[in-house]
Structure formats: structure tokens, C-alpha cells
């Protein structure tokens, strides 16, 4: 009876020890399971975040492609606009006499004309280095005076001779003049050879021509002066 009791006690102690051992193993297993669950949750979150990154990268690449195409098209448009602008450049000027005739009381006295010679840039590009030629036909039937000098020193807005043989040209009835100051005539601007005076002794025709660096062939004035005497 005593041996059986002892054996039973030993078995109870053994099984209690086994139960405690397996409880500990169960706790370790549960802890490991929780760790794995957390790991899986973390990895799942990482995968989801990677998916978000991939979607963001795809959107950014699409936007990058869009702007690259837009940039190429803008470059093409600028080139085409530049070509069109170049083609559409208009180099044009207009010139005319604005004058008044002073009729003398006595027929034998000379006729006097005072006025301005006006030049306008009616194109869309600047015009540089203007030169005018006032031509009297016949040369000895009238005398021209105004704000011009053979010297390069004069008040602002003055004019000087544009050719070296100006004395010979005057004998031939031609006055070749240019502004003393370097001049650029912008679109829609005017330039004037102001307050000239013509003293006319006999019938005369006065013509004018304008030249620019961009209009070397010259343009005639819109009108001319004719006095029959």
C-alpha cells in the first residue's frame, strides 16, 4: 500500500512537471506565433507601402513624360514662331513734304517755300542711318537753306552733309544730308528735316529720296514741290 502510494505521488509529481514544461513550451510557441504575426503584419504593411511607391513612381513617370513632350512641343513652337516672325518682318518707310508757299506781292520778287521734310517708319522693324537727298531741277533756279552744316558740330537735331563732294552735288542741284547724331527710327516714329527754306527765282521742281541701311535702294517722297514762275 505504501509502495503504491509512493508511486502515485511520483507520477503526480512527474505529470505536474510535464504539464509545467508543456505550458512553458506553449507560452514560447504563443510568443513566437505573436512575433510571426507581427512580422507578417509588418511585411504586409511594407508590401502595401511598396505598392504605393510603385504607383507614385508610375504617376511621376507619366507626368515626367508629359512635360518632356510639352517641352519638345514648346521648342518646336518657338522655332516656328521665330521663323514666322522673321518672315513677317516688314521694312518700309514713307516720306513727304509738309510746306507752305509764300507768294510775293511783286511778280518779279522770288517765291519762298518753308516747310519740313517728314520721314516715317511704317514697317515693324527699326531703320538705321537715314540719309536724304533733296534734288532741285533745274539746279540754279532755287536756293535751299535750313538746319544743316558742312561741320559735324551743331545743335542737337541738326543735319550735315552725307557725302564728301557735297559742294559739287549742290552745283548739280542735290543736297545729300544725314542727322549729326546717330539715328535709329523705330516703328511708327517720325524723323524731320525741319524748317527748310526754298528761295525760288524761276520754275523749279523739288524731289526727295530717303535711304536707310535696310533700304539701300531708297524710296521717293510721296509728294514733290513744283513752282511755276
C-alpha positions as CSV (number, residue, x, y, z in Angstrom):
1,X,0.0,0.0,0.0
2,X,2.8,2.3,0.8
3,X,4.7,1.5,-2.4
4,X,1.6,2.2,-4.4
5,X,1.1,5.5,-2.7
6,X,4.6,6.5,-3.3
7,X,4.4,5.5,-6.9
8,X,1.2,7.6,-7.3
9,X,2.9,10.6,-5.7
10,X,5.9,10.2,-8.0
11,X,3.6,10.0,-11.0
12,X,1.7,13.1,-9.9
13,X,5.0,15.0,-9.5
14,X,6.1,13.8,-12.9
15,X,3.0,14.8,-14.7
16,X,2.9,18.1,-12.9
17,X,6.4,18.7,-14.1
18,X,5.4,17.6,-17.7
19,X,2.4,19.9,-17.6
20,X,4.5,22.8,-16.4
21,X,7.1,22.1,-19.1
22,X,4.4,21.9,-21.9
23,X,2.8,25.1,-20.5
24,X,6.1,26.8,-20.8
25,X,6.6,25.4,-24.3
26,X,3.0,26.6,-25.2
27,X,3.9,30.1,-23.9
28,X,7.0,30.1,-26.0
29,X,5.1,28.9,-29.0
30,X,2.4,31.5,-28.5
31,X,5.0,34.2,-28.1
32,X,6.7,33.1,-31.3
33,X,3.4,33.0,-33.0
34,X,2.6,36.5,-32.0
35,X,6.1,37.6,-33.2
36,X,5.4,35.9,-36.5
37,X,2.0,37.5,-36.7
38,X,3.6,40.9,-36.1
39,X,6.3,40.1,-38.6
40,X,3.7,39.2,-41.2
41,X,1.7,42.3,-40.4
42,X,4.9,44.4,-40.8
43,X,5.8,42.7,-44.0
44,X,2.3,43.2,-45.3
45,X,2.5,46.9,-44.5
46,X,5.8,47.1,-46.2
47,X,4.4,45.4,-49.3
48,X,1.4,47.8,-49.3
49,X,3.8,50.7,-49.0
50,X,5.9,49.4,-51.8
51,X,2.8,49.2,-53.9
52,X,2.1,52.8,-53.1
53,X,5.6,53.8,-54.0
54,X,5.3,51.9,-57.3
55,X,2.0,53.7,-58.1
56,X,3.5,57.0,-57.2
57,X,6.6,56.3,-59.4
58,X,4.3,55.4,-62.2
59,X,2.4,58.6,-61.9
60,X,5.6,60.7,-61.7
61,X,7.0,58.9,-64.7
62,X,3.8,59.7,-66.6
63,X,4.0,63.4,-65.6
64,X,7.7,63.5,-66.5
65,X,6.8,62.1,-69.9
66,X,4.0,64.6,-70.3
67,X,6.3,67.6,-69.5
68,X,9.1,66.3,-71.7
69,X,6.7,66.1,-74.6
70,X,5.3,69.6,-73.7
71,X,8.9,70.9,-73.6
72,X,9.7,69.5,-77.1
73,X,6.5,71.0,-78.5
74,X,7.3,74.4,-76.9
75,X,10.7,74.3,-78.5
76,X,9.2,73.5,-81.9
77,X,6.6,76.3,-81.4
78,X,9.3,78.8,-80.6
79,X,11.3,77.8,-83.6
80,X,8.3,78.1,-85.9
81,X,7.3,81.5,-84.3
82,X,10.8,82.7,-84.8
83,X,10.7,81.7,-88.4
84,X,7.3,83.3,-88.9
85,X,8.4,86.5,-87.2
86,X,11.4,86.6,-89.4
87,X,9.3,86.1,-92.5
88,X,6.8,88.7,-91.3
89,X,9.4,91.5,-90.8
90,X,8.3,94.5,-92.8
91,X,11.0,97.1,-93.8
92,X,9.1,100.1,-95.0
93,X,9.3,103.9,-94.8
94,X,7.2,106.8,-96.0
95,X,8.3,110.4,-96.7
96,X,6.7,113.6,-97.7
97,X,7.0,117.4,-97.8
98,X,4.8,119.5,-95.5
99,X,5.2,123.0,-96.6
100,X,3.7,126.4,-97.2
101,X,4.2,128.8,-100.2
102,X,4.7,132.5,-99.6
103,X,3.6,134.4,-102.7
104,X,5.3,137.8,-103.1
105,X,3.3,140.9,-103.8
106,X,5.5,141.8,-106.8
107,X,5.8,139.3,-109.6
108,X,9.5,140.0,-110.0
109,X,10.3,139.0,-106.4
110,X,11.2,135.5,-105.5
111,X,8.8,132.9,-104.1
112,X,9.6,131.5,-100.7
113,X,8.7,128.0,-99.5
114,X,9.1,127.0,-95.9
115,X,8.4,123.5,-94.5
116,X,9.6,120.2,-93.1
117,X,10.6,117.0,-94.8
118,X,9.0,114.2,-92.8
119,X,10.1,110.6,-92.7
120,X,8.0,107.8,-91.1
121,X,8.8,104.2,-90.3
122,X,5.7,102.4,-91.3
123,X,7.2,98.9,-91.0
124,X,7.7,96.7,-88.0
125,X,11.5,96.8,-87.7
126,X,13.9,99.6,-86.8
127,X,15.6,101.6,-89.5
128,X,19.1,102.8,-89.1
129,X,21.4,105.5,-90.6
130,X,18.9,107.7,-92.6
131,X,20.2,109.8,-95.5
132,X,18.0,112.1,-97.5
133,X,18.6,113.5,-101.0
134,X,16.8,116.7,-101.9
135,X,17.0,117.4,-105.6
136,X,16.3,120.7,-107.4
137,X,15.6,120.7,-111.1
138,X,17.0,122.9,-112.6
139,X,19.7,123.3,-110.0
140,X,20.2,127.1,-110.4
141,X,16.5,128.1,-110.2
142,X,16.3,127.9,-106.4
143,X,18.5,128.0,-103.3
144,X,17.9,125.7,-100.3
145,X,18.7,126.7,-96.7
146,X,18.0,125.0,-93.4
147,X,19.4,123.3,-90.3
148,X,22.4,121.7,-91.9
149,X,26.1,122.4,-91.9
150,X,29.2,121.0,-93.5
151,X,30.7,120.7,-90.0
152,X,29.9,117.8,-87.6
153,X,29.3,120.3,-84.8
154,X,25.8,121.7,-84.5
155,X,22.9,121.8,-82.1
156,X,21.1,118.6,-81.3
157,X,18.8,117.5,-84.1
158,X,20.9,119.2,-86.8
159,X,21.9,117.7,-90.1
160,X,25.1,117.6,-92.0
161,X,26.3,116.6,-95.5
162,X,26.4,112.8,-96.1
163,X,28.9,112.9,-99.0
164,X,32.4,114.3,-99.3
165,X,31.8,116.1,-102.6
166,X,28.8,117.9,-101.3
167,X,29.8,121.2,-103.0
168,X,29.8,119.6,-106.4
169,X,26.5,117.9,-105.6
170,X,24.9,121.2,-104.7
171,X,26.1,122.6,-108.0
172,X,24.2,119.7,-109.6
173,X,21.1,120.6,-107.5
174,X,21.4,117.7,-105.0
175,X,21.6,118.1,-101.2
176,X,22.7,114.8,-99.6
177,X,22.1,115.1,-95.8
178,X,22.1,112.9,-92.7
179,X,21.5,113.6,-89.0
180,X,24.5,114.6,-87.0
181,X,23.5,112.3,-84.2
182,X,23.4,108.6,-84.8
183,X,19.8,107.8,-85.5
184,X,17.6,104.8,-85.3
185,X,14.0,105.2,-86.4
186,X,11.7,102.8,-84.6
187,X,8.4,101.6,-86.0
188,X,5.7,104.3,-86.0
189,X,8.3,107.0,-85.3
190,X,8.9,110.2,-87.3
191,X,12.1,112.0,-88.3
192,X,12.1,115.5,-89.6
193,X,14.4,117.7,-91.6
194,X,12.8,120.8,-90.2
195,X,12.3,124.4,-91.2
196,X,14.0,124.3,-94.6
197,X,13.5,127.3,-96.8
198,X,13.5,127.4,-100.6
199,X,14.1,130.7,-102.4
200,X,12.8,130.2,-105.9
201,X,13.7,132.5,-108.7
202,X,12.3,130.6,-111.6
203,X,10.2,127.5,-112.3
204,X,11.6,124.6,-110.3
205,X,10.7,121.0,-109.2
206,X,12.0,119.7,-105.9
207,X,12.1,115.9,-105.3
208,X,13.3,113.9,-102.4
209,X,14.6,110.4,-101.7
210,X,15.3,108.6,-98.4
211,X,17.8,105.8,-97.8
212,X,18.5,103.6,-94.8
213,X,20.9,100.9,-94.0
214,X,18.0,98.5,-94.5
215,X,16.7,100.4,-97.6
216,X,19.8,100.9,-99.7
217,X,17.8,101.2,-102.9
218,X,16.0,104.3,-101.4
219,X,12.4,105.4,-101.6
220,X,11.0,108.5,-103.3
221,X,8.9,111.1,-101.3
222,X,5.2,110.7,-101.6
223,X,4.9,114.2,-103.0
224,X,7.2,116.8,-104.5
225,X,7.2,120.6,-104.8
226,X,6.5,122.3,-108.1
227,X,6.6,126.1,-108.5
228,X,5.9,127.7,-111.9
229,X,7.3,131.2,-112.1
